[in-house]
Amino acid sequence: MSAPTPNDLGNVITSDFARRLIYSAYVIAVLLIGAAQVAYAGAEAGAPQWLIIAQQVALYLGVPIGGLAVANTKHGKYAAE
């Protein structure tokens, strides 16, 4: 097995539609989790356990989703030549 090259990173999920779906689902989920947190904070109620867990999972998933986005970025100032 050979070591992957930087060009191989864009082959993780090759479908533009699939990546768009992943990014959109993540953004919507984080938006809803954040809205729930604001609602509980505004009511001066403690955050329920499910919300704390959801926040931690969303934070954790930000790393691979961000990595997927970076791996599939081909344009811009820092694009590899």
C-alpha positions as CSV (number, residue, x, y, z in Angstrom):
1,M,0.0,0.0,0.0
2,S,1.5,3.3,-1.0
3,A,1.2,6.6,0.9
4,P,-1.6,8.9,-0.3
5,T,-0.6,12.0,-2.1
6,P,-2.3,15.4,-1.7
7,N,-4.2,14.8,-5.0
8,D,-5.8,11.7,-3.5
9,L,-7.5,13.7,-0.7
10,G,-10.2,15.0,-3.1
11,N,-11.2,11.4,-3.8
12,V,-12.7,10.8,-0.3
13,I,-16.2,11.7,-1.5
14,T,-16.1,12.4,-5.2
15,S,-19.7,13.3,-5.7
16,D,-20.3,17.0,-5.5
17,F,-24.0,16.4,-4.7
18,A,-23.0,14.1,-1.8
19,R,-20.6,16.6,-0.4
20,R,-23.2,19.4,-0.7
21,L,-25.7,17.2,1.2
22,I,-23.2,16.5,4.0
23,Y,-22.3,20.2,4.3
24,S,-25.9,21.3,4.3
25,A,-27.0,18.7,6.8
26,Y,-24.2,19.7,9.1
27,V,-24.9,23.4,8.9
28,I,-28.6,22.8,9.5
29,A,-27.9,20.6,12.5
30,V,-25.5,23.1,14.0
31,L,-27.9,25.9,13.5
32,L,-30.7,24.0,15.3
33,I,-28.4,23.0,18.1
34,G,-27.3,26.6,18.5
35,A,-30.8,27.8,18.4
36,A,-31.8,25.4,21.2
37,Q,-28.9,26.5,23.3
38,V,-29.9,30.2,22.9
39,A,-33.5,29.3,23.8
40,Y,-32.5,27.6,27.0
41,A,-30.0,30.3,27.9
42,G,-32.7,33.0,27.2
43,A,-35.0,31.2,29.6
44,E,-32.3,31.0,32.1
45,A,-32.8,27.3,32.3
46,G,-30.0,24.8,32.5
47,A,-29.1,23.0,29.3
48,P,-30.6,19.5,29.2
49,Q,-28.3,16.5,28.8
50,W,-29.4,15.8,25.2
51,L,-28.3,19.3,24.2
52,I,-24.9,19.1,25.8
53,I,-24.3,15.7,24.1
54,A,-25.5,17.2,20.7
55,Q,-23.1,20.1,21.1
56,Q,-20.2,17.8,21.8
57,V,-21.0,15.6,18.8
58,A,-21.4,18.6,16.5
59,L,-18.1,19.9,17.6
60,Y,-16.4,16.6,17.1
61,L,-17.9,16.2,13.6
62,G,-16.6,19.6,12.6
63,V,-13.1,18.2,12.2
64,P,-13.8,15.6,9.5
65,I,-16.4,17.7,7.7
66,G,-13.9,20.6,7.6
67,G,-11.2,18.3,6.5
68,L,-13.5,17.0,3.7
69,A,-14.1,20.6,2.6
70,V,-10.4,21.5,2.6
71,A,-9.5,18.3,0.7
72,N,-11.9,19.2,-2.0
73,T,-11.0,22.9,-2.4
74,K,-9.2,23.4,-5.6
75,H,-9.5,27.1,-6.3
76,G,-8.4,30.2,-4.5
77,K,-5.3,31.8,-3.2
78,Y,-3.8,28.7,-1.5
79,A,-4.7,26.2,-4.2
80,A,-1.9,23.7,-5.0
81,E,-0.3,24.3,-8.3
